[in-house]
Amino acid sequence: MMYPFMTLEDDTEITHSDMQSDGRVKVYIETPDEEYCFRHATCYLPDYTWEDIYHYSKGEIDQFEDIIRSTSHLIMEFSQEGGFMNAANF
């Protein structure tokens, strides 16, 4: 299951998975794009391994990694609580 985490001002969506049995969490980034429909990338925590990068520049990935690194403690916590909405008891 993927949980919504953050929406950026350009409509980029950042979502995350439940924590897997090996302690990893999938963070998925997706941006609507007129030419490509959606640009996307996947980052795995806690080791920040990137894969499946589709039409993002190195600079964009670096910016996303900065966002993920600065919020990784929240993502890791929410991944064990069923996402933000469940962790916040909404």
N, C-alpha and C positions, 0 to 999 in steps of 0.2 A: 504494500500500500504506500502511496505517496501522499505527503501532507503539504499544504501550502505553507510557505514560510515568509516570503517577502515579494512585493511587487515594486519594481523600480519605476522611475518617472517615464521611461520610454516603453513601458508595458512589459518589460522583461520579468518573467516569473521565475522565482527560485523555490523549488520544492525539495523535500527530503523523504527518505524512506524510514521504516522502522530500523532499529539497530539489529543487525544480523547476528547470528550465533558466534561469528568470528570477531565481533566488535566493530565491524565496518558499517558505515552509513553512506548511502548513495545520495548525492546532492545533484539535482538536475536543474539546468538553466535553459530557458527557452525564450526567444525574442521573436515576435511577429515580424515578418519581412515581406514586402511586396514582391520582390524578385524570387526569393527562395521559399516562400510561405512561412517557414520558421527556421531560424538559426538555433542551434542547440549545442550543449556540451554536458558532460557528466564528470563530476569530481567525487572521489571516494575519500571519506574521512576514516580514520584520523591521519592517514599518510599523505593526503592531498595528491592522489594519483588522478591524472586527467585522461579521459578517453572519449571517443566518439565526438570530437570537436568538428562542428559543421558550420563553416563560414563565419567564424569569429577570428579576429586578428590576435596576434600575440599580446598586444597592448590591452585588448578587451579581456582576454583570459587573465592577464595580470590583475586587472581591476576587479574581476569577479573573485579571484583568489584572495585579494585584500579584504573584500566583503566577507567571504566565507571564513577567513582566518579570524577576523574581528568578531564574528558571531558563532564560531564553531562550538563554544561551550554551550550556547543555547540550543543549537542544532542537535548536539549530542544528547543533551538533557531531554529535549522534546521527542527525540527518536525513541526514547525509552518510555515515554508517557503517552504515546498515541497522538503526537502532534501538539501544536500550540493550543488549539481549542480544548482538547482534552486535559492538557496540563493546567490550563487556566480555569478548568471546571465550567466551561461554557456549554 
